[in-house]
Amino acid sequence: MLAIDNPFLQWLGVRLTDWRSDYAEMALQASPNHLNRIGRIQGGLICTLLDAVCGYSGLYVPEGQPALRNVTLSMTTNFLDTGEGQFLVAKGFVERKGRSVYFSRGEVWLDQQLLLATAVGTFKYLR
């Protein structure tokens, strides 16, 4: 398993399952603590996954290189569907990189078949 190096994501139970240049993937086994009052995945959790995976997609460096850090400048989320399920997968893709800012997009899937939400974000590298 890849090191996620983020106490909040670790606390939520998020795992970094794939990480390479311009791509990140995270997974989370849903629990009753992740649900809203109608028994569906809480929207804030979906936003957290999108922010994290979009951010991580621009932070990959080969082993032995100094870690990159970032802050989120903006993120727009679109909720497309809702459903009952157990396993969330978030995928992040870098669309464009500059010297100090990069743009990425993300998706959150429920049980590998239902696209719950998408996002686009702008992130700034911390030097």
C-alpha positions as CSV (number, residue, x, y, z in Angstrom):
1,M,0.0,0.0,0.0
2,L,1.2,3.5,-0.8
3,A,1.8,6.0,2.0
4,I,-0.9,8.7,2.0
5,D,0.9,11.1,4.4
6,N,-2.3,12.9,5.5
7,P,-3.6,12.4,9.0
8,F,-7.2,13.4,8.1
9,L,-7.5,11.0,5.2
10,Q,-6.0,8.2,7.3
11,W,-8.5,8.9,10.0
12,L,-11.3,8.6,7.5
13,G,-10.0,5.3,6.2
14,V,-8.9,6.5,2.8
15,R,-6.2,4.5,1.0
16,L,-3.9,5.7,-1.8
17,T,-4.2,2.7,-4.2
18,D,-2.4,4.1,-7.4
19,W,-0.1,7.1,-7.8
20,R,1.9,8.0,-10.8
21,S,2.7,11.0,-12.9
22,D,-0.5,13.1,-13.4
23,Y,-2.7,10.4,-11.8
24,A,-3.9,9.4,-8.4
25,E,-6.5,6.9,-7.2
26,M,-7.9,6.5,-3.7
27,A,-10.3,4.0,-2.2
28,L,-12.6,4.0,0.8
29,Q,-14.7,1.3,2.3
30,A,-17.9,3.1,3.4
31,S,-19.1,2.7,6.9
32,P,-22.2,3.9,8.7
33,N,-20.1,6.9,9.9
34,H,-19.8,8.1,6.3
35,L,-23.5,8.3,5.6
36,N,-25.9,11.2,5.8
37,R,-29.4,11.1,7.5
38,I,-31.0,9.5,4.4
39,G,-28.4,6.7,4.4
40,R,-26.4,7.8,1.4
41,I,-22.7,8.8,1.2
42,Q,-22.3,12.2,2.8
43,G,-21.6,14.9,0.2
44,G,-18.8,16.4,2.2
45,L,-17.0,13.1,2.2
46,I,-17.3,13.0,-1.6
47,C,-15.9,16.6,-1.8
48,T,-13.0,15.6,0.5
49,L,-12.2,12.6,-1.8
50,L,-12.3,14.8,-4.9
51,D,-10.1,17.5,-3.3
52,A,-7.6,14.9,-2.1
53,V,-7.4,12.9,-5.3
54,C,-7.2,16.0,-7.6
55,G,-4.5,17.4,-5.4
56,Y,-2.5,14.3,-5.2
57,S,-2.6,13.8,-9.0
58,G,-0.2,16.7,-9.4
59,L,2.1,15.8,-6.5
60,Y,3.7,12.6,-7.6
61,V,7.5,12.4,-7.7
62,P,9.7,9.4,-8.1
63,E,11.0,7.7,-5.0
64,G,14.0,9.5,-3.5
65,Q,12.9,13.0,-4.8
66,P,11.8,15.7,-2.3
67,A,8.0,15.6,-1.7
68,L,5.8,18.2,-3.3
69,R,3.2,20.1,-1.3
70,N,0.2,22.1,-2.4
71,V,-2.8,24.1,-1.5
72,T,-6.2,24.1,-3.2
73,L,-7.1,27.5,-4.8
74,S,-10.5,26.5,-6.1
75,M,-12.6,23.4,-6.7
76,T,-16.0,23.0,-8.5
77,T,-18.0,19.9,-7.7
78,N,-20.9,18.4,-9.6
79,F,-23.0,15.8,-7.9
80,L,-24.4,13.5,-10.6
81,D,-26.1,10.7,-8.7
82,T,-26.6,9.1,-5.4
83,G,-26.9,5.5,-4.4
84,E,-26.4,2.9,-1.8
85,G,-23.2,1.0,-1.8
86,Q,-20.1,0.1,0.0
87,F,-16.9,1.0,-1.9
88,L,-15.8,4.4,-3.1
89,V,-13.0,4.9,-5.7
90,A,-11.8,8.4,-6.5
91,K,-9.7,9.1,-9.6
92,G,-7.7,12.3,-10.2
93,F,-6.1,13.4,-13.5
94,V,-3.9,16.4,-14.1
95,E,-5.1,18.4,-17.1
96,R,-2.4,21.1,-17.3
97,K,0.7,22.1,-15.2
98,G,2.5,25.3,-14.9
99,R,5.5,26.2,-12.8
100,S,3.4,27.1,-9.7
101,V,-0.2,26.1,-10.5
102,Y,-1.8,23.0,-11.9
103,F,-5.3,22.1,-13.0
104,S,-6.9,18.7,-12.4
105,R,-10.2,16.9,-12.6
106,G,-11.6,14.1,-10.6
107,E,-14.3,11.4,-10.3
108,V,-15.8,9.5,-7.5
109,W,-17.3,6.1,-8.3
110,L,-19.6,3.9,-6.1
111,D,-19.0,0.2,-6.3
112,Q,-17.2,0.5,-9.6
113,Q,-20.4,1.3,-11.5
114,L,-22.1,4.5,-10.4
115,L,-20.4,7.8,-11.1
116,L,-21.4,9.9,-8.0
117,A,-19.6,13.2,-8.7
118,T,-17.0,15.0,-10.7
119,A,-14.8,18.0,-9.9
120,V,-12.3,20.4,-11.5
121,G,-9.7,22.1,-9.4
122,T,-6.9,24.6,-9.4
123,F,-3.9,23.9,-7.1
124,K,-0.8,25.9,-6.2
125,Y,2.5,24.3,-5.4
126,L,4.1,25.3,-2.1
127,R,7.8,25.9,-2.6
